Amino acid sequence: MCGIVGIYAPNGTHPSEAALRAMTATIVHRGPDSEGIYLDGPAGLAMRRLSIIGVQDGSQPLFNEDRTVAIVMNGEIYNYPQLKHDLASRGHAFRTGSDVETAVHRYEEVGADFVADLRGMFAFALYDSRARRLVLGRDRVGKKPLYYARRGDTLVWASEVKALFASGLVSRQIDPSALRSYLRHGFVPGERTMFAGVSKLPPGYVLEATPAGVQLRPYWDVPLPADEGSRIVPSVDDATVRVRELLEEAVRVRLMSEVPLGAFLSGGVDSSAVVAIMSRELGRPVETFSVGFADVEFDELVYARQAAELYRTNHHEVLVPGCSPELLFELNWHHDEPAADPATVPTLCLARFARQRVTVALSGEGGDEIFCGYRHYRLYRQLSLIESRLPGTRGAAGLLFGLEPLLGHLGPRRLWKGLWITSLASRDRVRGLVNVFPDPQVERLLAGTSRAAPDDGYDADAFGAVWERARGADPIAQAMYVDAKTQMAEQLLMKVDKTTMAASLEARCPFLDQALMEYVGRLPTHMKIGAGGTKVLLRRALRGLVPDELLDRQKHGFEVPVRKWMLHDLADVARDHLLRPGAPIEEWVSGAEVRRLWSRLSGSKDGQLARQMWTLLNLAVWLDVHWRAGAAYAPRGGAECAPVADAAPFRSRGVS
């Protein structure tokens, strides 16, 4: 696990060691153990290492036998023992115990297609000096990020955007279309980022660069259900058994580590299943970590304790008493884009708390996305059925939503959002389900600003292109596919990566294992959601491993008290960065509209309104960190969910 950076200039000034060191200096948190640099003519590769496997001899870059091929990689290759055995039988000589070395030798065998043989989470840069070929790759679902920018014939890449700027080759410019996407969803879908000219390598893609040019191509995609009449569709009983087997194996391969290992435990179905399997496989108490709040109506800590006691883990809890201004600024610095997901706060606190005891933590992320755990999937299907039977529904909903500017204060934001979603065509409805501000509100926010640009359709095209790839599937499968390619890849997994790497902690997600995703993805959706509720197949597969009372408990979302934070902990930040006339955010959004929305916050318990204001507050802070301050901002280091360490709100207890 680490952070990687690099420069490829086949027809220009060759990269320098100084530029590479400036880039790695911005991502030390991703790899505090060591630094590695490789220079060969037009190519420069560098990395910061967090030692997990091959601790003693696995420093990167790593090479083939004659050092003509070099690689730096962020992540883990879980099937490296099998790859290493096969490659050794073909005559390849290994110099280290690192999993990454297998990638170099596999490249020698099959070329750039070697990425399809890697089972794991990764982002890598490989340079073949004989062919003057650079290959960049990102794992199948996007667990590890990789950003790049092209400046003429020069290509610059890094695990974090801030490292691109440190190269001196990439400038900070905001992309107005990406800003629209952020306001709509709280993240930017597709290949763009908030910075003009800075792109994301999409999940499941490789990029090949040579002196002749750059080629981008996919090597994997999220599977869709097979036709009901297909011979490959198994029975429910067979699928239940196979899902259990695949999940157990997915956890098992993620237990390889030469450093302390534990798990995040929320008390929900997914994380409890991971801990249950870990307990069986390890044969010793698992180090488990949970996070909660002292002032929310629903707190999952009680369920996490029950699971910890059942599986006899060494359980530790951290309570988050609030969100300090410094923590909010630091989160937005680490994220590179505005940290609109409120769960980033407790996730960072949990990661830092866990890092005091372990270096690797398994997580239950991804279970809802692949096993149909969200209730909005059912809503999407219902709306599709209504639209097919009552074609006038969309128009009626649109007329009612048109009254929102006049009557919006009379109902919760969720009601108006529901009307807006109903008014959309199927192609756009999936985009609406992960929406923060409906399109008309976005236009009001942008009205009259000095930097607003006409909508170029990027946002709709990004979602629409994904939706088109799922055309022909049933409505729920369509929604799940779009979520996996957008919200999961660009918000959920980036939250996990950026917060855990900020704490120099590696997070592993067994539910997003390639084999498990490919099997479950091809199953018909009626096996996953139906009259029995959500995640039907997973609950069947976990009977006997996870207690029935936990499996049958009603799902609750993770409740984060953002409204209280904004009105109390962050009130001064909001006044100075969001509400003050002339604040930098007013160059991008309407200050009058922001203040109108904020005026409703103190007297409202509307969760959608609180989410909207949190999205705007993080945009304002992000502008200060990455735009106004630019390279001048740096976190003071270790900003905690105060108070810290051994103070009362940090409670740790072992379960014997």
C-alpha positions as CSV (number, residue, x, y, z in Angstrom):
1,M,0.0,0.0,0.0
2,C,1.4,3.4,-0.9
3,G,1.0,6.4,-3.0
4,I,2.5,6.7,-6.5
5,V,3.4,9.6,-8.8
6,G,5.2,10.0,-12.1
7,I,6.0,12.0,-15.3
8,Y,6.3,10.7,-18.8
9,A,7.8,13.1,-21.4
10,P,8.7,11.2,-24.5
11,N,9.2,14.2,-26.7
12,G,10.0,16.9,-24.2
13,T,12.1,17.8,-21.2
14,H,12.9,14.7,-19.2
15,P,11.5,14.5,-15.7
16,S,13.8,15.4,-12.8
17,E,14.4,13.9,-9.4
18,A,13.5,17.2,-7.8
19,A,10.1,17.3,-9.4
20,L,9.3,13.7,-8.3
21,R,10.4,14.4,-4.8
22,A,8.2,17.5,-4.7
23,M,5.3,15.3,-5.8
24,T,5.9,12.5,-3.2
25,A,6.3,15.1,-0.4
26,T,2.6,15.8,-0.7
27,I,1.5,12.2,-0.1
28,V,3.8,11.1,2.7
29,H,0.7,10.1,4.7
30,R,0.0,7.4,2.1
31,G,3.4,5.8,2.6
32,P,5.3,6.9,5.8
33,D,7.7,4.0,5.7
34,S,10.0,4.8,2.7
35,E,10.4,6.5,-0.6
36,G,11.5,5.2,-4.0
37,I,12.4,7.0,-7.2
38,Y,13.2,5.7,-10.7
39,L,14.4,7.8,-13.6
40,D,15.1,6.5,-17.1
41,G,15.2,9.1,-19.9
42,P,11.6,10.2,-20.6
43,A,10.1,8.4,-17.6
44,G,10.1,9.1,-13.9
45,L,8.3,6.9,-11.4
46,A,8.2,7.5,-7.7
47,M,6.3,6.3,-4.6
48,R,5.8,6.5,-0.9
49,R,5.5,3.1,0.8
50,L,3.3,1.7,3.6
51,S,4.8,-1.7,4.2
52,I,2.3,-4.5,4.4
53,I,3.8,-7.5,2.4
54,G,7.5,-8.1,1.8
55,V,8.2,-5.7,4.6
56,Q,11.9,-6.3,4.7
57,D,12.7,-6.5,0.9
58,G,9.7,-5.1,-1.0
59,S,10.7,-1.5,-1.4
60,Q,9.7,-0.1,-4.8
61,P,10.2,0.5,-7.7
62,L,10.5,-3.2,-8.5
63,F,12.1,-4.6,-11.6
64,N,12.3,-7.6,-13.9
65,E,15.5,-9.6,-14.1
66,D,17.5,-7.2,-16.4
67,R,15.9,-4.0,-15.0
68,T,14.3,-3.0,-18.3
69,V,10.8,-3.0,-16.8
70,A,10.0,-1.0,-13.6
71,I,6.8,-0.7,-11.6
72,V,5.3,1.2,-8.7
73,M,2.0,0.1,-7.3
74,N,-0.5,1.2,-4.7
75,G,-2.5,-1.7,-3.3
76,E,-2.4,-5.4,-2.9
77,I,-2.4,-8.4,-5.3
78,Y,-4.3,-11.1,-3.4
79,N,-3.5,-13.9,-5.9
80,Y,0.2,-13.3,-6.0
81,P,1.2,-16.7,-4.4
82,Q,-0.4,-18.5,-7.4
83,L,1.0,-16.0,-9.9
84,K,4.5,-16.3,-8.4
85,H,4.4,-20.1,-8.5
86,D,3.3,-20.1,-12.2
87,L,5.9,-17.5,-13.2
88,A,8.7,-19.3,-11.3
89,S,7.8,-22.4,-13.2
90,R,8.3,-20.4,-16.4
91,G,11.8,-19.5,-15.4
92,H,11.3,-16.1,-13.8
93,A,13.6,-15.2,-10.9
94,F,12.2,-13.4,-7.9
95,R,14.3,-11.1,-5.7
96,T,11.7,-10.1,-3.1
97,G,8.8,-11.3,-1.2
98,S,6.6,-8.5,-2.5
99,D,3.3,-9.2,-4.3
100,V,4.0,-6.4,-6.7
101,E,7.0,-8.2,-8.3
102,T,4.6,-10.7,-9.8
103,A,3.1,-7.9,-11.9
104,V,6.4,-7.1,-13.6
105,H,7.1,-10.7,-14.6
106,R,3.5,-11.2,-15.8
107,Y,3.9,-8.2,-18.0
108,E,6.9,-9.9,-19.6
109,E,4.7,-12.9,-20.4
110,V,1.6,-11.2,-21.9
111,G,2.2,-7.4,-22.2
112,A,-0.2,-4.8,-20.9
113,D,-3.0,-7.4,-20.7
114,F,-1.3,-8.7,-17.5
115,V,-3.7,-6.4,-15.5
116,A,-6.5,-8.8,-16.2
117,D,-4.7,-11.5,-14.2
118,L,-4.4,-9.4,-11.0
119,R,-6.9,-10.0,-8.3
120,G,-6.9,-7.2,-5.8
121,M,-7.1,-3.5,-5.3
122,F,-4.4,-1.4,-7.1
123,A,-3.3,1.6,-9.1
124,F,0.1,1.2,-10.8
125,A,2.5,2.7,-13.3
126,L,4.8,0.4,-15.3
127,Y,7.5,1.5,-17.6
128,D,9.1,-0.6,-20.3
129,S,12.4,1.1,-21.3
130,R,13.0,-1.1,-24.3
131,A,9.6,-0.1,-25.9
132,R,9.5,3.3,-24.2
133,R,6.0,2.3,-23.2
134,L,4.2,3.5,-20.1
135,V,1.2,1.5,-18.7
136,L,-1.1,3.0,-16.0
137,G,-3.9,0.8,-14.5
138,R,-6.6,1.0,-12.0
139,D,-8.4,-1.9,-10.3
140,R,-11.8,-3.1,-11.4
141,V,-14.2,-1.2,-9.2
142,G,-12.0,1.8,-8.2
143,K,-10.8,1.1,-4.7
144,K,-7.5,2.9,-5.4
145,P,-7.5,6.3,-7.2
146,L,-5.3,7.4,-10.0
147,Y,-5.3,10.9,-11.5
148,Y,-3.5,12.2,-14.6
149,A,-3.1,15.3,-16.7
150,R,-1.7,15.9,-20.2
151,R,0.3,18.9,-21.1
152,G,1.2,18.6,-24.7
153,D,3.1,15.3,-25.1
154,T,3.9,15.2,-21.3
155,L,1.8,12.9,-19.1
156,V,1.7,13.5,-15.3
157,W,0.0,11.1,-12.9
158,A,-0.5,10.6,-9.1
159,S,-2.6,8.9,-6.4
160,E,-3.8,12.4,-5.3
161,V,-4.4,15.5,-7.3
162,K,-2.3,17.8,-5.1
163,A,0.8,15.8,-6.2
164,L,0.1,16.8,-9.8
165,F,0.3,20.5,-8.9
166,A,3.5,19.9,-7.0
167,S,5.1,18.8,-10.2
168,G,5.0,22.3,-11.5
169,L,3.5,21.1,-14.8
170,V,-0.2,21.3,-13.9
171,S,-2.1,24.5,-12.9
172,R,-5.1,24.9,-10.7
173,Q,-8.2,25.8,-12.7
174,I,-11.8,24.9,-11.7
175,D,-14.0,23.1,-14.2
176,P,-17.4,24.7,-14.2
177,S,-19.1,21.6,-15.5
178,A,-17.6,19.5,-12.7
179,L,-18.9,22.1,-10.3
180,R,-22.4,21.6,-11.6
181,S,-22.0,17.8,-11.1
182,Y,-20.8,18.3,-7.6
183,L,-23.8,20.5,-6.6
184,R,-26.1,17.9,-8.1
185,H,-24.6,14.8,-6.5
186,G,-21.9,15.7,-4.0
187,F,-19.3,14.1,-6.3
188,V,-18.1,14.4,-9.9
189,P,-19.0,11.3,-12.0
190,G,-17.0,10.0,-15.0
191,E,-13.5,11.0,-15.9
192,R,-13.5,14.6,-14.9
193,T,-12.5,16.2,-11.6
194,M,-13.2,19.6,-10.0
195,F,-9.9,20.7,-11.7
196,A,-10.0,21.5,-15.4
197,G,-7.6,19.3,-17.3
198,V,-7.2,16.8,-14.5
199,S,-8.8,13.4,-15.2
200,K,-9.4,10.2,-13.3
201,L,-8.4,6.9,-14.8
202,P,-11.7,5.1,-14.8
203,P,-12.0,1.8,-12.8
204,G,-11.3,-1.3,-14.9
205,Y,-9.2,0.7,-17.4
206,V,-5.6,0.9,-18.5
207,L,-3.8,3.7,-20.2
208,E,-0.9,3.0,-22.5
209,A,1.4,5.8,-23.6
210,T,4.2,5.7,-26.2
211,P,6.0,8.4,-28.2
212,A,3.2,7.9,-30.8
213,G,0.4,8.8,-28.4
214,V,-1.9,7.7,-25.6
215,Q,-4.6,5.0,-25.7
216,L,-7.2,4.4,-23.0
217,R,-9.1,1.1,-22.9
218,P,-11.2,-1.0,-20.6
219,Y,-10.3,-4.5,-19.4
220,W,-13.2,-5.3,-17.1
221,D,-16.8,-4.2,-16.4
222,V,-19.4,-4.7,-13.7
223,P,-21.5,-7.8,-14.8
224,L,-25.2,-7.6,-15.5
225,P,-27.7,-10.4,-14.8
226,A,-28.0,-13.2,-17.3
227,D,-31.4,-13.8,-19.0
228,E,-33.8,-15.8,-16.8
229,G,-33.9,-18.6,-19.3
230,S,-30.1,-18.9,-19.5
231,R,-28.5,-22.2,-18.4
232,I,-26.0,-20.4,-16.3
233,V,-28.7,-19.1,-13.8
234,P,-28.4,-21.4,-10.8
235,S,-31.2,-22.3,-8.3
236,V,-31.6,-20.2,-5.2
237,D,-30.3,-23.0,-3.1
238,D,-27.2,-23.4,-5.2
239,A,-26.6,-19.6,-5.3
240,T,-26.9,-19.4,-1.5
241,V,-24.2,-22.0,-1.0
242,R,-21.9,-20.5,-3.7
243,V,-22.3,-16.9,-2.3
244,R,-21.2,-18.2,1.2
245,E,-18.2,-20.0,-0.3
246,L,-17.1,-17.0,-2.3
247,L,-17.5,-14.5,0.6
248,E,-15.5,-16.8,2.9
249,E,-12.7,-17.0,0.3
250,A,-12.8,-13.2,-0.3
251,V,-12.2,-12.7,3.4
252,R,-9.6,-15.4,3.6
253,V,-7.3,-14.0,0.9
254,R,-7.5,-10.6,2.5
255,L,-6.0,-11.8,5.7
256,M,-2.5,-12.0,4.2
257,S,-0.4,-9.4,6.1
258,E,3.0,-9.1,7.8
259,V,1.7,-6.3,10.0
260,P,-1.2,-6.1,12.6
261,L,-4.7,-6.6,11.1
262,G,-8.2,-5.9,12.3
263,A,-11.7,-5.0,11.1
264,F,-14.2,-2.1,11.2
265,L,-17.4,-3.3,12.9
266,S,-20.6,-1.3,12.6
267,G,-23.0,-4.0,13.8
268,G,-24.7,-4.3,10.5
269,V,-25.0,-7.4,8.4
270,D,-22.0,-6.8,6.1
271,S,-19.3,-5.9,8.7
272,S,-20.6,-8.6,11.1
273,A,-20.3,-11.3,8.4
274,V,-16.7,-10.2,7.7
275,V,-15.8,-10.4,11.4
276,A,-17.5,-13.7,11.8
277,I,-15.4,-15.2,8.9
278,M,-12.2,-13.6,10.2
279,S,-12.7,-15.1,13.6
280,R,-13.1,-18.6,12.2
281,E,-10.1,-18.2,9.8
282,L,-7.7,-16.6,12.3
283,G,-8.5,-18.8,15.3
284,R,-7.8,-15.9,17.6
285,P,-9.6,-12.8,18.7
286,V,-10.0,-10.2,16.0
287,E,-9.2,-6.5,16.7
288,T,-12.5,-4.7,15.9
289,F,-13.2,-1.0,15.8
290,S,-16.5,0.9,15.9
291,V,-17.4,4.6,15.8
292,G,-20.5,6.4,17.1
293,F,-21.9,9.7,18.3
294,A,-23.1,10.8,21.7
295,D,-26.0,12.8,20.4
296,V,-27.9,11.0,17.7
297,E,-31.3,9.2,17.9
298,F,-30.0,6.0,16.4
299,D,-26.5,4.7,17.4
300,E,-25.3,1.4,16.0
301,L,-22.7,0.9,18.7
302,V,-25.0,-1.3,20.7
303,Y,-25.3,-3.7,17.8
304,A,-21.5,-3.6,17.2
305,R,-21.0,-4.6,20.9
306,Q,-23.4,-7.5,20.5
307,A,-21.5,-8.7,17.4
308,A,-18.1,-8.3,19.2
309,E,-19.3,-10.3,22.2
310,L,-20.7,-13.0,20.0
311,Y,-17.4,-13.4,18.0
312,R,-15.3,-12.7,21.1
313,T,-13.2,-10.0,19.6
314,N,-10.9,-7.4,21.2
315,H,-13.3,-4.6,20.6
316,H,-12.6,-0.9,20.7
317,E,-14.9,2.1,20.4
318,V,-14.5,5.7,19.6
319,L,-17.1,8.4,20.2
320,V,-17.1,11.5,17.9
321,P,-18.1,14.5,20.0
322,G,-18.1,16.9,17.2
323,C,-16.3,18.3,14.1
324,S,-13.7,20.9,14.6
325,P,-12.9,23.5,11.9
326,E,-9.4,22.2,11.5
327,L,-10.7,18.7,10.9
328,L,-13.1,19.9,8.2
329,F,-10.3,21.8,6.5
330,E,-8.0,18.7,6.7
331,L,-10.6,16.4,5.3
332,N,-11.0,18.6,2.2
333,W,-7.3,18.8,1.8
334,H,-7.0,15.0,1.8
335,H,-9.9,14.5,-0.5
336,D,-8.7,16.9,-3.2
337,E,-12.3,17.5,-4.1
338,P,-15.0,18.7,-1.7
339,A,-15.8,16.1,1.0
340,A,-19.5,16.2,0.7
341,D,-20.2,12.8,2.3
342,P,-20.7,13.5,6.0
343,A,-19.5,10.0,6.9
344,T,-16.0,11.2,6.0
345,V,-15.7,12.7,9.5
346,P,-16.4,9.6,11.6
347,T,-14.5,7.4,9.0
348,L,-11.3,9.5,9.4
349,C,-11.7,9.4,13.2
350,L,-12.2,5.7,13.2
351,A,-9.2,5.1,10.9
352,R,-6.9,7.2,13.1
353,F,-8.2,5.4,16.2
354,A,-7.7,2.0,14.6
355,R,-4.2,2.9,13.3
356,Q,-3.0,3.1,17.0
357,R,-3.3,-0.7,17.0
358,V,-3.4,-2.1,13.4
359,T,-2.1,-1.2,10.0
360,V,-4.7,-3.1,8.0
361,A,-8.5,-3.2,8.5
362,L,-11.2,-5.2,6.7
363,S,-14.5,-3.4,6.0
364,G,-18.0,-4.3,5.0
365,E,-18.2,-1.7,2.2
366,G,-19.8,-2.8,-1.0
367,G,-22.4,-5.2,0.4
368,D,-25.3,-2.9,-0.3
369,E,-24.1,-2.2,-3.8
370,I,-23.7,-5.8,-5.0
371,F,-26.5,-7.5,-3.0
372,C,-29.2,-4.8,-3.6
373,G,-29.3,-3.3,-0.1
374,Y,-30.7,0.1,-0.8
375,R,-34.4,0.8,-0.7
376,H,-34.2,3.3,-3.6
377,Y,-33.7,0.4,-6.0
378,R,-37.3,-0.7,-5.3
379,L,-38.4,2.9,-5.7
380,Y,-36.7,3.0,-9.1
381,R,-38.5,-0.1,-10.3
382,Q,-41.9,1.2,-9.0
383,L,-41.4,4.5,-10.9
384,S,-40.5,2.6,-14.0
385,L,-43.7,0.5,-13.8
386,I,-45.9,3.5,-13.1
387,E,-44.4,5.4,-16.0
388,S,-45.1,2.4,-18.4
389,R,-48.8,2.2,-17.2
390,L,-49.5,5.9,-16.6
391,P,-47.5,7.9,-19.1
392,G,-48.9,11.2,-17.8
393,T,-47.3,10.7,-14.3
394,R,-44.1,12.3,-15.3
395,G,-45.8,15.4,-16.6
396,A,-48.0,15.8,-13.5
397,A,-45.0,15.5,-11.2
398,G,-43.2,18.1,-13.3
399,L,-46.1,20.5,-12.9
400,L,-46.2,20.0,-9.1
401,F,-42.4,20.4,-8.8
402,G,-42.7,23.7,-10.7
403,L,-44.4,25.1,-7.6
404,E,-41.3,24.4,-5.5
405,P,-39.9,28.0,-5.7
406,L,-43.2,29.3,-4.2
407,L,-44.2,26.5,-1.9
408,G,-40.9,24.7,-1.1
409,H,-40.9,26.0,2.5
410,L,-44.2,24.1,3.1
411,G,-42.8,20.7,2.7
412,P,-39.6,18.7,3.3
413,R,-36.8,18.7,0.7
414,R,-37.3,15.0,0.3
415,L,-40.9,15.5,-0.9
416,W,-39.8,18.0,-3.6
417,K,-36.9,15.8,-4.6
418,G,-39.3,12.9,-5.0
419,L,-41.5,15.0,-7.3
420,W,-38.5,16.0,-9.4
421,I,-37.3,12.4,-9.7
422,T,-40.7,11.2,-10.8
423,S,-40.7,13.9,-13.5
424,L,-37.5,12.6,-15.0
425,A,-37.1,10.1,-17.9
426,S,-35.7,6.6,-16.9
427,R,-32.3,7.5,-18.3
428,D,-32.0,10.5,-15.9
429,R,-33.9,9.0,-12.9
430,V,-30.9,7.0,-11.7
431,R,-29.0,10.3,-11.6
432,G,-31.8,11.8,-9.5
433,L,-31.7,9.1,-6.9
434,V,-28.1,10.1,-5.9
435,N,-29.0,13.8,-6.1
436,V,-28.3,16.5,-3.6
437,F,-29.7,19.6,-5.4
438,P,-32.3,19.0,-8.2
439,D,-31.4,20.6,-11.5
440,P,-33.6,23.7,-11.1
441,Q,-32.0,24.4,-7.7
442,V,-28.6,24.1,-9.2
443,E,-29.5,26.7,-11.8
444,R,-30.7,29.1,-9.0
445,L,-27.5,28.6,-7.1
446,L,-25.5,29.4,-10.2
447,A,-27.6,32.4,-11.3
448,G,-25.8,35.7,-11.4
449,T,-22.3,34.3,-10.5
450,S,-19.3,35.6,-12.2
451,R,-17.9,32.2,-13.1
452,A,-21.1,30.3,-14.0
453,A,-20.9,28.7,-17.5
454,P,-23.8,27.2,-19.6
455,D,-24.5,23.6,-18.9
456,D,-22.5,21.6,-21.4
457,G,-24.4,18.4,-20.6
458,Y,-21.4,16.6,-19.1
459,D,-23.3,15.4,-16.0
460,A,-26.2,14.0,-17.9
461,D,-23.9,12.4,-20.5
462,A,-21.7,10.8,-17.8
463,F,-24.7,9.1,-16.2
464,G,-26.5,8.5,-19.5
465,A,-23.5,6.7,-21.0
466,V,-23.4,4.4,-18.1
467,W,-27.1,3.8,-18.2
468,E,-26.9,3.0,-21.9
469,R,-24.4,0.2,-21.2
470,A,-27.1,-1.4,-18.9
471,R,-29.9,-1.0,-21.5
472,G,-32.0,-4.1,-21.8
473,A,-31.5,-5.1,-18.1
474,D,-34.3,-4.9,-15.6
475,P,-34.8,-1.5,-13.9
476,I,-33.1,-2.6,-10.6
477,A,-30.1,-4.1,-12.4
478,Q,-29.8,-0.8,-14.3
479,A,-29.8,1.2,-11.1
480,M,-27.3,-1.0,-9.4
481,Y,-25.0,-0.9,-12.4
482,V,-25.1,2.9,-12.6
483,D,-24.5,3.2,-8.8
484,A,-21.5,0.9,-9.0
485,K,-20.0,2.9,-11.9
486,T,-20.7,6.3,-10.3
487,Q,-21.7,6.7,-6.7
488,M,-19.7,3.7,-5.4
489,A,-16.6,4.4,-7.4
490,E,-16.4,8.1,-7.1
491,Q,-17.9,8.8,-3.6
492,L,-18.0,5.7,-1.4
493,L,-14.7,4.2,-2.3
494,M,-12.9,7.5,-2.5
495,K,-14.2,8.3,1.0
496,V,-12.7,5.0,2.2
497,D,-9.4,5.5,0.4
498,K,-8.8,9.1,1.3
499,T,-9.8,8.8,5.0
500,T,-7.9,5.6,5.7
501,M,-4.8,6.7,3.7
502,A,-4.9,10.0,5.7
503,A,-4.3,7.8,8.7
504,S,-1.7,5.6,7.0
505,L,-4.1,2.7,7.3
506,E,-5.0,0.1,4.6
507,A,-8.7,-0.8,4.2
508,R,-9.7,-4.0,2.4
509,C,-13.3,-4.7,1.1
510,P,-14.1,-8.4,0.7
511,F,-17.6,-7.7,-0.7
512,L,-15.9,-6.1,-3.7
513,D,-13.9,-9.2,-4.5
514,Q,-13.8,-9.8,-8.2
515,A,-15.0,-13.4,-8.1
516,L,-17.9,-12.6,-5.8
517,M,-19.0,-9.6,-7.8
518,E,-18.9,-11.5,-11.1
519,Y,-21.0,-14.3,-9.6
520,V,-23.6,-12.2,-7.8
521,G,-23.8,-9.6,-10.6
522,R,-25.0,-12.2,-13.1
523,L,-27.8,-13.5,-10.8
524,P,-31.3,-12.3,-11.5
525,T,-32.3,-9.4,-9.2
526,H,-35.3,-11.2,-7.8
527,M,-32.8,-13.3,-5.8
528,K,-31.4,-10.2,-4.2
529,I,-34.5,-8.1,-3.5
530,G,-38.2,-9.0,-3.2
531,A,-41.1,-9.5,-0.8
532,G,-38.5,-10.5,1.8
533,G,-36.9,-7.1,1.7
534,T,-33.4,-6.1,0.6
535,K,-30.2,-8.3,0.4
536,V,-32.4,-11.4,0.4
537,L,-29.8,-13.7,-1.0
538,L,-27.0,-12.5,1.3
539,R,-29.2,-13.0,4.3
540,R,-29.9,-16.5,3.2
541,A,-26.2,-17.2,2.7
542,L,-25.3,-15.9,6.2
543,R,-27.9,-17.9,8.2
544,G,-26.0,-19.9,10.8
545,L,-23.0,-17.6,10.6
546,V,-24.6,-14.3,11.6
547,P,-27.4,-14.3,14.3
548,D,-31.0,-14.2,12.9
549,E,-31.8,-11.1,15.0
550,L,-29.1,-9.2,13.3
551,L,-30.0,-10.5,9.8
552,D,-33.7,-9.7,10.3
553,R,-33.2,-6.3,12.0
554,Q,-34.5,-3.3,9.9
555,K,-31.7,-1.5,8.1
556,H,-30.8,2.0,9.4
557,G,-28.6,4.5,7.6
558,F,-25.5,5.8,9.4
559,E,-26.8,8.9,11.1
560,V,-24.3,11.8,11.2
561,P,-25.3,15.0,13.2
562,V,-24.3,17.4,10.5
563,R,-27.0,19.9,11.2
564,K,-25.7,20.3,14.8
565,W,-22.1,20.6,13.7
566,M,-23.0,23.3,11.2
567,L,-25.0,25.3,13.7
568,H,-22.5,24.9,16.6
569,D,-19.1,23.4,16.0
570,L,-18.7,25.0,12.6
571,A,-20.8,28.1,13.0
572,D,-17.9,30.5,12.7
573,V,-16.6,28.6,9.6
574,A,-20.0,28.9,8.0
575,R,-20.3,32.6,8.7
576,D,-16.9,33.4,7.3
577,H,-16.6,31.0,4.3
578,L,-20.3,30.4,3.3
579,L,-22.5,33.2,4.4
580,R,-20.4,36.3,4.5
581,P,-21.2,38.6,1.5
582,G,-18.1,38.7,-0.7
583,A,-16.8,35.3,0.4
584,P,-14.9,33.5,-2.3
585,I,-17.7,31.0,-2.8
586,E,-19.8,33.8,-4.2
587,E,-17.6,33.8,-7.3
588,W,-19.2,30.4,-8.0
589,V,-22.7,30.3,-6.4
590,S,-25.3,32.8,-5.5
591,G,-24.7,34.1,-2.0
592,A,-28.3,35.2,-1.7
593,E,-29.6,31.7,-2.5
594,V,-27.1,30.2,-0.1
595,R,-28.2,32.5,2.7
596,R,-31.9,31.8,1.9
597,L,-31.4,28.1,2.3
598,W,-29.3,28.5,5.5
599,S,-32.0,30.7,7.1
600,R,-34.3,27.6,7.1
601,L,-31.7,25.3,8.7
602,S,-31.9,26.3,12.3
603,G,-35.7,25.7,12.5
604,S,-35.8,22.6,10.4
605,K,-35.0,18.9,10.9
606,D,-35.2,18.2,7.2
607,G,-32.3,15.8,6.5
608,Q,-32.2,16.7,2.8
609,L,-31.8,20.4,3.6
610,A,-29.0,19.6,6.1
611,R,-27.2,17.5,3.4
612,Q,-27.5,20.4,0.9
613,M,-26.0,22.9,3.3
614,W,-23.2,20.4,4.2
615,T,-22.5,20.1,0.5
616,L,-22.2,23.9,0.2
617,L,-20.1,24.3,3.3
618,N,-17.6,21.8,2.1
619,L,-17.4,23.5,-1.3
620,A,-16.7,26.8,0.5
621,V,-13.9,25.2,2.6
622,W,-12.5,23.3,-0.4
623,L,-12.3,26.6,-2.3
624,D,-10.3,28.1,0.6
625,V,-7.9,25.0,0.8
626,H,-7.3,24.3,-2.8
627,W,-8.1,27.5,-4.6
628,R,-7.5,30.5,-2.5
629,A,-4.7,29.1,-0.3
630,G,-3.5,26.6,-3.0
631,A,-0.1,25.3,-2.3
632,A,0.2,27.5,0.8
633,Y,-2.2,25.3,2.8
634,A,-1.0,22.3,4.7
635,P,-2.7,20.4,7.5
636,R,-1.1,21.0,10.9
637,G,-1.0,17.2,11.3
638,G,-3.2,14.9,13.3
639,A,-6.3,17.0,13.6
640,E,-8.6,14.8,15.6
641,C,-12.3,14.6,16.5
642,A,-11.4,16.5,19.6
643,P,-10.8,15.7,22.4
644,V,-7.9,13.3,21.6
645,A,-6.4,10.0,22.6
646,D,-7.1,9.1,26.2
647,A,-9.7,11.8,26.9
648,A,-13.2,10.7,28.0
649,P,-14.9,10.5,24.5
650,F,-12.4,7.9,23.4
651,R,-13.5,4.7,25.0
652,S,-11.7,1.4,24.3
653,R,-12.7,-1.9,25.8
654,G,-11.8,-5.5,25.3
655,V,-14.4,-8.3,25.1
656,S,-13.0,-11.5,26.7
